[in-house]
Amino acid sequence: MAIIKPFAALRPEKNVAPLVASVPYDVVNTEEAAELAKGNPLSLLNVSRSEITLPETVDHYSDEVYKKANENLLRIKKDAPLIVEDKPSLYLYKLVMNGRAQTGIAATFSVDDYDNNIILKHEKTRKVKEDDRTKHIITTNAQTGPVFLTYKGIEKINKIVEEVTANENPIYDFTALDGVSHTVWILPEKFNSSLIDEIAKVEKLYIADGHHRAASASRARSAKRDANNSHTGNEEYNFFIGVLFPAEELKILSYNRVVLDLNEKTSIDFLNEVSEKFSVEKTLIKEPTSRNNFCMYLEGEWFLLKIRDSVLASNSLSNSVSDGLDVSILQNFLLNPILAIDDPRTNKRIDFVGGIRGTSELEKLVDSGKSKVAFSMYPVSVEDLMRISDAGEIMPPKSTWFEPKLRDGLLIHTI
C-alpha cells in the first residue's frame, strides 16, 4: 500500500517560473552549473549548487556551502518571489520532448514506504553524495527537487489526468532553452481522494531517477526525528517530494561508456581479445539496434560487436536478473577481463556519457585523445528496471538515462 500526500508547495510566481526552474543538481558539474546560472540570480542552481556563488577555493562540501544554499533560497524567496500554496495540494506535471509527452502526479511520498521497500530501488547510493544532499535538506529545511518515480499505470488515474489537463488552466506552461516544455496544474481538490485511494492499491512504486534524493530524505528524517521530542510521524520531514509517472509513458536512453586507455594493449591485440567473446566487424552504424549488440569506436572507426552465442549461453546460467543486461555483459566479458575496469563505480579509467549527448560526443572524446575507446549501448527498458527492482537486485552503475528530466524549483517541499 503506497501512501501519497498533498503538500503546500513553495513555488515561483508564474512569470518568473522559467527563471527559477533549473536542471537537476546532479546532471551538471560546478562549471556547467555556473554557466547555466550566469546572469540569473533567480536560478535555483544558486541553491542546489550553491558553491557557484562562493569563491572557487571553498570546499564544495564545507558547512559554508550549505549555509550559502539557505541564504540563497531565502533571497530567491523574497526576490522572485516564491509563494506558499494556500492549502496542501496535489499537482500534475507534464513534460513534452520531441513531441513525446509524459504526465505525472506531483505529491509527497512516505519515507516509511522508501525504508520498507514499498518504494523500490535499483541503484546503489554513494555515501559522499548522500551526505551532501542530507546536509542540504537539513540546512535549508527544504527538498528543492523531486524524485522521479514510476508505476504500472492505472486506467482510472489516467482518465483523471486526461480530464484535468484538458479542462483546467495550468499554473506553469513554458518551454526551456533545451526545447522541453514544462506544464504544471494544481489538481482540483475533488480528485484528491480518488487519486490517493487508487495509489494506495498499488503494491510497489519504483524510483526511476533520484536515488540519492530519496536516501537523503530518509537520513534527514532520522536526524529531524531524533531532534524532535514531540515527534508524531505526521511532520513534513516524514515525506519527500516526487513525481509519479506511468511506466508506459517513459523512455530510457542509453548510458554510454568511454575508457581512457587500452590497458597497455595495442589496438590489434585488444581487438583480438575482444573477438574471442564477440564477433567484430566494421560498420557505419553508431548505435546498436537490438540487445546483445554494442557499437565500439576505436581509432576513428566504428565496429559492431555481437556477443557470441556460446558466451551468452554461459551467461544464462546466472541466477541474477541484472546479469542479462547489456551493461552487465559488456562489463563482465570485455571491460573487466580485457580492460581491467574492475569496479566501474570507482575505477578512474572509465567515464560515462548520457545518451542525450549522442554518439558525436563519443567520437569527440576518442578523436581528441581524452579517451581511447568508446562503447555505444542499447538502452535498458522500464520493464528491465522493474524486474530488477522486484528481484531486490541492483543495476550496474550508469545503466539508465531518463529524458526529459524534471526541473528543480517549480515545486519545493519545505520541512
Protein Blocks (a to p, Z undefined) as FASTA:
>chain_A
ZZddddddddddfklmmmmpccdfklccfklmmmmmgopakbmklmmmmmlmgcfklcfk
bfklmmmmmmmmmmmmmmmpccddfbdcdddddddeehiacddddddddfklmmnomacc
fbdcdfklmmmmmmmmmmnopafbdcdddddddfklmmmmmmmmmmpccfbdcddfkopa
cddddddfklmmmmmmmmmmpmbdcdfbhplmmmmmmmmmmmmmmmmmkbgolamklpcc
dddddfklpccdddddddfbenhpafklmmmmmmmmpccdddfbfbdfbehiacddeehi
acdddddfklmmmmmmpcbfklmpmklmmmmmmmmmmnopablmlmmkbccddfklojml
mmmmmmnopambdcddddddfklmmmmmmnopacdehkbccdddddehjaccdZZ
